[in-house]
Amino acid sequence: MTIIHPLQNTLTSRDGSLVFAIIKNCILGFKYQSINHWEYVGKWTDNFDKTQEVKKDIVKEQQGQNSEIENENKNKKLKSNKGDSIAKTEVKVPSPGIGAPPIYSYIRNLRFTPDESRLIACADSDKSVLIFDVDKTSKDNVLRLTKRFSFPKRPNAISIAEDGATVTVADKFGDVYSIDINSNPEEKFTQEPILGHVSMLTDVHMIKDSDGHQFIISSDRDEHIKISHYPQCFIVDKWLFGHKHFVSSICCDKDYLLLSAGGDDKIFAWNWKTGENLYTFDYSNLIKPYLNDQHLAPPRFQNEDNDIIEFAVSKIVKLENLPFVAFFVEATKCIIVLELSEKLRGNLAFKQIITFPYNVISLSAQKNELQVTLDNKNSSDVQNNFAKFIQYNSNDRKFVVNDEKSNNFDNTIIKSVKGDSNLDTKEEDTYPLYNISSLRKHGEHYS
């Protein structure tokens, strides 16, 4: 059965009027007018043809390798064993062999510039950072691609400075680059990384202290959080040590508060300016009822009883104007909300668990609202539950799902994109939605 592919991520503008969503290699735009009025306002699809780039590179390489031979034999013709002339054939582009894993063209890491006039995203197809102009008044398409900065390795995380022009790009091989999005992309990549780790980078943030000094905070698969001066990134300000497993997500708040999470069963709160670990919250007992067979360790790392469980936080976010932190564990049907103490800085206390009918794929926050997308490919009858919008009720002091807003968003998606071959899929062809657990290292990495 053909279904609409689940939403892989969302990003909401500060006033809540514009929501961007990712489906496969497409970015969709939706305008929120009121609870009962959502409007589909455009789509951008990554149609980059990788085979043409590969062919161009192969031709260039072959020309370089054979230039001397061609110069010596330029008047000779190629002949077969029978003496017949052989015409030169087109360059063949290598293709994956039988049994090779499929290649997916993900769009990742949606970010607004501070004034929200531009949208930044990453494309796996050509390992690039995409720059879009955002025109909220457009009736045809709110997105217009203006620039494409290609990198030698796949970008894995991005952050935007307060100036709205400087973007830091962290890749899967441990390097961080800085680009000015007002400049023109280079035809041939020549930049040097501004800093690096010896492991895959998982998150990156640019931040300022009270004196106006800029820093880059970067996390990796090797349990490290590194704080570097910017633009003198060769000067390491400090490391934050405490994680025993990989760090998958970090978020920053005012007054130097940094929150981090990943393969540990704890949430860490830090003062990134002093390097102090302010508090550690153990969530293992809270998440146990929501774990399932997807959290069993790989067979080669199991015991005789096959009951070793592994789980990891996929994303942690902080609400801007409220003292709450939210996070979710990959492949679970809930998010956990913690409250930051007003008296004891950095202290975290359990607030609430919010459950959903399907696994959470992504979590984002804008001002006082949380947004999640769900793995709804197994919806019965009419497909629904693409996303949920969660708001804080100050009277009850509880977070509640705005069902009316969420349901109308579902209806707008179905009405707008159903039947679009780019966005439809079969259940077995869904993009891999769970990638965090693969970051965990086992014994083979240390032997």
CORTA-V917555 format. One record per residue. OMEGA is omega in whole degrees, -180 to 180 (* if undefined). Layout:
BEGIN
omega:OMEGA
omega:OMEGA
END
This chain:
BEGIN
omega:179
omega:180
omega:170
omega:-179
omega:177
omega:177
omega:-178
omega:180
omega:174
omega:174
omega:-177
omega:177
omega:-176
omega:-180
omega:177
omega:-174
omega:-176
omega:179
omega:173
omega:-180
omega:178
omega:168
omega:-179
omega:-179
omega:-179
omega:171
omega:-180
omega:178
omega:178
omega:178
omega:-179
omega:-180
omega:178
omega:-178
omega:-177
omega:-173
omega:169
omega:-180
omega:177
omega:-170
omega:171
omega:-179
omega:171
omega:-179
omega:178
omega:-179
omega:-179
omega:-179
omega:-177
omega:-177
omega:180
omega:177
omega:178
omega:180
omega:180
omega:180
omega:-180
omega:179
omega:-179
omega:-180
omega:180
omega:179
omega:179
omega:-177
omega:-172
omega:-174
omega:-179
omega:-180
omega:-179
omega:179
omega:-180
omega:-174
omega:-173
omega:179
omega:-180
omega:176
omega:175
omega:-180
omega:177
omega:178
omega:-179
omega:179
omega:180
omega:177
omega:179
omega:177
omega:178
omega:-179
omega:178
omega:179
omega:178
omega:178
omega:180
omega:178
omega:-179
omega:180
omega:180
omega:179
omega:178
omega:-180
omega:179
omega:179
omega:-178
omega:179
omega:-180
omega:161
omega:-175
omega:164
omega:175
omega:178
omega:171
omega:164
omega:-175
omega:180
omega:178
omega:176
omega:180
omega:175
omega:179
omega:179
omega:175
omega:178
omega:179
omega:-172
omega:179
omega:177
omega:-173
omega:170
omega:-176
omega:178
omega:179
omega:165
omega:179
omega:179
omega:-176
omega:-178
omega:-177
omega:178
omega:-178
omega:-178
omega:-177
omega:-177
omega:173
omega:179
omega:-179
omega:-177
omega:180
omega:-180
omega:-178
omega:-178
omega:-179
omega:179
omega:-173
omega:176
omega:-176
omega:179
omega:179
omega:175
omega:-176
omega:-180
omega:-179
omega:-179
omega:177
omega:-177
omega:-177
omega:180
omega:173
omega:-175
omega:178
omega:-178
omega:-174
omega:180
omega:172
omega:-179
omega:176
omega:178
omega:175
omega:178
omega:173
omega:-175
omega:174
omega:179
omega:178
omega:180
omega:177
omega:176
omega:176
omega:-175
omega:-178
omega:-175
omega:172
omega:177
omega:180
omega:174
omega:-178
omega:171
omega:177
omega:-179
omega:179
omega:176
omega:-177
omega:-180
omega:-180
omega:178
omega:170
omega:-174
omega:179
omega:171
omega:-176
omega:178
omega:179
omega:177
omega:-178
omega:179
omega:172
omega:176
omega:-177
omega:180
omega:-176
omega:-178
omega:-177
omega:174
omega:-173
omega:166
omega:-173
omega:178
omega:-175
omega:173
omega:175
omega:6
omega:178
omega:-171
omega:176
omega:176
omega:179
omega:-180
omega:178
omega:171
omega:174
omega:-178
omega:180
omega:178
omega:176
omega:178
omega:-175
omega:174
omega:-177
omega:-174
omega:174
omega:173
omega:-175
omega:177
omega:180
omega:179
omega:172
omega:178
omega:177
omega:177
omega:-178
omega:-180
omega:179
omega:-175
omega:176
omega:175
omega:-178
omega:170
omega:-177
omega:173
omega:-175
omega:160
omega:-172
omega:-180
omega:-179
omega:-177
omega:-177
omega:171
omega:-173
omega:-175
omega:175
omega:-177
omega:179
omega:-177
omega:-171
omega:180
omega:179
omega:-173
omega:-175
omega:-179
omega:-175
omega:179
omega:-175
omega:-177
omega:178
omega:-178
omega:173
omega:178
omega:177
omega:-175
omega:-176
omega:178
omega:-179
omega:172
omega:-178
omega:-179
omega:180
omega:-177
omega:176
omega:-177
omega:175
omega:179
omega:-176
omega:175
omega:179
omega:-176
omega:173
omega:-178
omega:177
omega:176
omega:-170
omega:-172
omega:-180
omega:-176
omega:-177
omega:177
omega:178
omega:177
omega:174
omega:177
omega:-177
omega:177
omega:172
omega:-175
omega:-179
omega:165
omega:-180
omega:179
omega:176
omega:179
omega:176
omega:-179
omega:177
omega:-177
omega:-178
omega:-173
omega:177
omega:-180
omega:-177
omega:177
omega:179
omega:179
omega:-171
omega:169
omega:178
omega:-176
omega:-177
omega:-179
omega:-178
omega:178
omega:176
omega:177
omega:-177
omega:178
omega:176
omega:-179
omega:174
omega:-175
omega:-174
omega:-179
omega:173
omega:176
omega:175
omega:169
omega:-171
omega:177
omega:-171
omega:-175
omega:179
omega:178
omega:176
omega:-180
omega:-178
omega:-180
omega:-180
omega:180
omega:174
omega:-177
omega:177
omega:177
omega:-170
omega:-176
omega:-179
omega:176
omega:-175
omega:179
omega:-180
omega:-175
omega:180
omega:172
omega:180
omega:176
omega:175
omega:-174
omega:-178
omega:178
omega:-178
omega:-179
omega:179
omega:175
omega:175
omega:-178
omega:179
omega:178
omega:-178
omega:-179
omega:-172
omega:-169
omega:-180
omega:-178
omega:176
omega:-175
omega:179
omega:-173
omega:177
omega:178
omega:169
omega:-174
omega:-177
omega:-179
omega:179
omega:175
omega:173
omega:-174
omega:-175
omega:-173
omega:-174
omega:-175
omega:-179
omega:178
omega:-176
omega:179
omega:177
omega:-174
omega:-176
omega:180
omega:-176
omega:-177
omega:*
END
